[in-house]
């Protein structure tokens, strides 16, 4: 956008000043691209990568009640082995349908009194815990360990406040990082961060935890302008698990976020 504005100014009035504005816009854009690439995972080596699981993360929007049945249909038909939902209230009435396929869960009555955050699995948890990392919202950090035929993967479902609400975003990330210490090794962490990885506290969090993004991240918000929007919902991985593929789901189903579906691979 800055380049377009500077370019328009240059076309209207060619001068050293407008030329410098264009050069500065290009430099800022290039720096942004570099920053986005800083935390990308090492490319997956096809010959050493084994598909392990399919994974879905989706902020379905808490007041999206009419979308609840369709969202439940999507979850059930997604083929995902593990599902993270943020703002789960719309699927509250659909719990019995979903748990027929995903009998193991945190949230919506399982270790919580809320139906805000939820984590669903086809396989049993080796351990599963719910924490409150936020000064504002409760139960928005869920941690679980799941055994996939001898390969243990840790999962963390996160929903952060918006970064312009005082310093709550930074406080929450610090709490999440502290809780992750009890779950060493292979991990998939995902959810709604309400910010891109260009934000300084997310970058500090990634440095501290060793988590990495996929090769590229789809824009997830706003749903009305996906081509020029932002990637504020993320899937991160570390250890022997990597993100083999990461896609935006085709339909937000009434939410103000697109969900993300990914293939997680195990790399020896």
C-alpha positions as CSV (number, residue, x, y, z in Angstrom):
1,X,0.0,0.0,0.0
2,X,2.8,2.4,0.9
3,X,4.5,1.6,-2.5
4,X,1.2,2.4,-4.3
5,X,0.8,5.7,-2.6
6,X,4.5,6.6,-3.2
7,X,4.2,5.5,-6.8
8,X,1.1,7.6,-7.3
9,X,2.9,10.6,-5.8
10,X,5.9,10.0,-8.1
11,X,3.6,9.8,-11.2
12,X,1.9,13.1,-10.3
13,X,5.0,14.9,-9.4
14,X,8.4,13.4,-10.3
15,X,11.1,14.7,-7.9
16,X,13.9,13.5,-5.7
17,X,11.5,13.5,-2.7
18,X,8.9,11.3,-4.4
19,X,11.6,9.0,-5.7
20,X,13.1,8.6,-2.3
21,X,9.6,7.8,-1.0
22,X,9.3,5.0,-3.5
23,X,12.7,3.6,-2.6
24,X,11.8,3.7,1.1
25,X,8.5,1.9,0.5
26,X,10.4,-0.8,-1.4
27,X,12.9,-1.1,1.5
28,X,10.2,-1.4,4.1
29,X,8.4,-4.1,2.0
30,X,11.6,-6.1,1.5
31,X,12.3,-5.9,5.3
32,X,8.8,-7.2,6.0
33,X,9.3,-10.1,3.7
34,X,12.6,-10.9,5.4
35,X,10.9,-10.8,8.8
36,X,8.1,-13.1,7.7
37,X,10.7,-15.7,6.6
38,X,12.8,-15.5,9.7
39,X,10.7,-18.1,11.6
40,X,9.9,-20.4,8.8
41,X,10.6,-24.1,9.4
42,X,13.5,-25.8,7.7
43,X,11.9,-27.3,4.5
44,X,10.4,-30.7,4.9
45,X,12.6,-33.4,3.4
46,X,10.2,-35.6,1.5
47,X,12.4,-38.7,1.7
48,X,12.5,-38.5,5.5
49,X,9.0,-37.1,6.2
50,X,6.2,-39.5,7.2
51,X,2.6,-38.2,7.3
52,X,1.4,-38.5,10.9
53,X,-1.8,-36.7,11.4
54,X,-4.3,-34.2,9.9
55,X,-5.1,-31.1,12.0
56,X,-7.7,-28.4,12.1
57,X,-7.7,-25.1,14.0
58,X,-10.7,-22.7,13.7
59,X,-12.0,-19.6,15.5
60,X,-15.7,-20.2,14.8
61,X,-16.8,-16.8,16.4
62,X,-18.7,-17.0,19.7
63,X,-22.0,-15.4,18.4
64,X,-22.1,-17.5,15.3
65,X,-25.0,-19.7,16.6
66,X,-26.6,-20.3,13.2
67,X,-23.4,-21.7,11.9
68,X,-23.0,-24.3,14.6
69,X,-24.6,-27.3,12.8
70,X,-22.6,-26.6,9.6
71,X,-19.4,-26.2,11.6
72,X,-20.0,-29.5,13.3
73,X,-20.6,-31.1,9.9
74,X,-17.3,-29.7,8.7
75,X,-15.4,-30.9,11.7
76,X,-16.8,-34.4,11.4
77,X,-16.1,-34.5,7.7
78,X,-12.7,-32.9,7.8
79,X,-10.7,-36.0,8.3
80,X,-8.7,-34.3,11.1
81,X,-7.2,-36.4,13.9
82,X,-7.0,-33.4,16.3
83,X,-9.2,-30.3,16.2
84,X,-8.7,-27.0,18.0
85,X,-11.7,-24.7,18.3
86,X,-11.7,-21.1,19.6
87,X,-14.9,-19.5,20.7
88,X,-16.7,-22.8,20.8
89,X,-20.2,-21.8,21.9
90,X,-21.9,-22.3,18.5
91,X,-21.0,-26.0,18.6
92,X,-22.2,-26.5,22.2
93,X,-25.5,-28.0,21.1
94,X,-23.6,-30.3,18.7
95,X,-21.3,-31.9,21.3
96,X,-22.9,-35.3,21.2
97,X,-22.5,-35.5,17.4
98,X,-18.9,-34.4,17.5
99,X,-17.8,-36.6,20.4
100,X,-19.1,-39.7,18.5
101,X,-16.0,-39.3,16.3
102,X,-13.8,-37.3,18.7
103,X,-14.5,-38.9,22.1
104,X,-11.6,-37.2,23.9
105,X,-11.8,-33.5,24.5
106,X,-10.8,-30.6,26.7
107,X,-13.3,-27.7,27.1
108,X,-17.1,-27.5,26.9
109,X,-17.5,-29.2,30.2
110,X,-14.3,-31.3,30.1
111,X,-12.1,-29.8,32.8
112,X,-13.8,-26.4,32.3
113,X,-17.0,-24.7,33.2
114,X,-16.9,-22.7,30.0
115,X,-17.5,-23.6,26.3
116,X,-15.1,-21.1,24.9
117,X,-11.9,-23.0,24.0
118,X,-12.0,-26.7,23.1
119,X,-9.6,-29.4,21.9
120,X,-10.9,-32.6,20.3
121,X,-9.0,-35.8,19.6
122,X,-9.8,-39.3,18.1
123,X,-7.1,-40.7,20.3
124,X,-6.8,-40.6,24.1
125,X,-4.7,-38.0,25.9
126,X,-1.6,-39.1,27.8
127,X,-2.1,-35.9,29.7
128,X,-4.4,-32.9,29.2
129,X,-4.6,-29.6,31.1
130,X,-6.5,-26.4,30.9
131,X,-4.9,-23.1,32.0
132,X,-5.9,-19.4,32.2
133,X,-3.1,-17.4,30.7
134,X,-5.0,-14.1,30.3
135,X,-6.0,-11.4,32.8
136,X,-9.3,-11.1,30.9
137,X,-10.4,-14.5,29.6
138,X,-10.3,-17.9,31.4
139,X,-9.5,-21.3,30.0
140,X,-7.9,-20.1,26.8
141,X,-4.8,-22.3,26.9
142,X,-5.1,-26.0,26.5
143,X,-2.3,-28.5,26.5
144,X,-2.4,-32.2,25.6
145,X,0.0,-35.1,24.8
146,X,-1.2,-37.7,22.4
147,X,0.5,-41.0,21.3
148,X,0.4,-41.7,17.6
149,X,1.6,-45.3,17.4
150,X,4.7,-44.7,19.6
151,X,5.3,-41.1,18.5
152,X,4.2,-38.6,21.2
153,X,3.1,-35.2,20.0
154,X,2.2,-32.3,22.3
155,X,-0.5,-29.9,21.4
156,X,-1.3,-26.4,22.6
157,X,-4.5,-24.6,21.7
158,X,-4.2,-20.8,22.2
159,X,-6.4,-17.8,21.9
160,X,-4.9,-14.4,22.7
161,X,-6.4,-11.0,23.3
162,X,-5.9,-8.3,20.7
163,X,-2.4,-6.7,21.0
164,X,-3.7,-3.2,21.4
165,X,-5.4,-4.0,24.7
166,X,-2.6,-2.6,27.0
167,X,0.1,-5.2,27.5
168,X,-2.2,-8.2,27.9
169,X,-1.0,-9.9,24.7
170,X,2.6,-9.9,25.9
171,X,1.6,-11.2,29.4
172,X,-0.4,-14.0,27.8
173,X,2.5,-15.1,25.6
174,X,4.8,-15.2,28.6
175,X,2.4,-17.4,30.4
176,X,2.0,-19.7,27.4
177,X,5.8,-20.0,27.1
178,X,6.1,-20.9,30.8
179,X,3.5,-23.6,30.5
180,X,5.2,-25.1,27.4
181,X,8.3,-25.8,29.5
182,X,6.4,-28.8,31.0
183,X,5.8,-30.2,27.5
184,X,9.2,-30.7,25.9
185,X,9.8,-32.3,22.5
186,X,7.5,-32.5,19.4
187,X,4.8,-29.9,19.5
188,X,2.0,-28.4,17.4
189,X,0.8,-25.0,18.8
190,X,-2.0,-23.2,17.0
191,X,-4.9,-20.9,17.5
192,X,-6.0,-17.3,17.2
193,X,-3.1,-14.9,18.0
194,X,-5.0,-11.8,16.8
195,X,-1.7,-10.6,15.3
196,X,0.8,-11.5,12.6
197,X,4.3,-12.8,13.3
198,X,5.6,-9.4,12.5
199,X,4.5,-8.3,16.0
200,X,7.5,-8.1,18.4
201,X,6.1,-10.1,21.3
202,X,5.2,-13.0,19.0
203,X,8.7,-12.9,17.5
204,X,10.2,-13.0,21.0
205,X,7.9,-15.9,21.8
206,X,9.0,-17.9,18.8
207,X,12.6,-17.3,19.5
208,X,12.2,-18.5,23.1
209,X,10.1,-21.6,22.3
210,X,11.8,-22.8,19.1
211,X,8.4,-23.0,17.3
212,X,8.3,-22.3,13.6
213,X,5.8,-21.5,10.9
214,X,5.0,-23.3,7.7
215,X,6.7,-22.2,4.4
216,X,3.9,-19.7,4.0
217,X,0.8,-18.7,6.0
218,X,-2.6,-18.1,4.5
219,X,-4.4,-14.9,5.4
220,X,-7.2,-15.7,7.8
221,X,-8.8,-12.2,8.6
222,X,-10.9,-10.4,7.5
223,X,-12.9,-12.9,5.6
224,X,-14.3,-10.2,3.3
225,X,-10.8,-9.4,2.0
226,X,-8.8,-12.6,2.2
227,X,-6.3,-11.5,-0.5
228,X,-5.2,-8.4,1.3
229,X,-5.9,-9.5,4.8
230,X,-3.5,-10.8,7.5
231,X,-2.4,-14.1,8.9
232,X,-3.5,-13.7,12.5
233,X,-4.4,-17.4,13.1
234,X,-1.3,-19.6,13.1
235,X,0.0,-23.2,13.2
236,X,3.5,-23.6,14.6
237,X,5.5,-26.7,15.1
238,X,8.8,-27.8,16.6
239,X,10.9,-30.9,17.2
240,X,10.3,-33.9,15.0
241,X,6.9,-32.7,13.8
242,X,6.7,-30.3,10.9
243,X,3.9,-28.7,8.9
244,X,3.7,-30.6,5.6
245,X,0.8,-28.6,4.1
246,X,-1.2,-25.7,5.5
247,X,-4.4,-24.4,3.8
248,X,-7.2,-22.0,4.6
249,X,-10.5,-23.8,4.8
250,X,-12.7,-22.8,1.8
251,X,-15.7,-21.4,3.8
252,X,-15.6,-19.5,7.1
253,X,-19.2,-20.8,7.8
254,X,-20.3,-17.5,9.3
255,X,-17.2,-16.8,11.3
256,X,-15.1,-13.7,11.0
257,X,-12.0,-15.9,10.7
258,X,-11.0,-18.6,8.2
259,X,-10.0,-21.8,9.8
260,X,-6.7,-23.6,9.0
261,X,-6.3,-27.3,8.1
262,X,-2.9,-28.9,7.9
263,X,-1.0,-32.1,7.4
264,X,1.5,-32.7,10.1
265,X,4.5,-34.9,9.3
266,X,7.1,-36.7,11.4
267,X,10.6,-36.2,10.3
268,X,13.3,-38.5,11.8
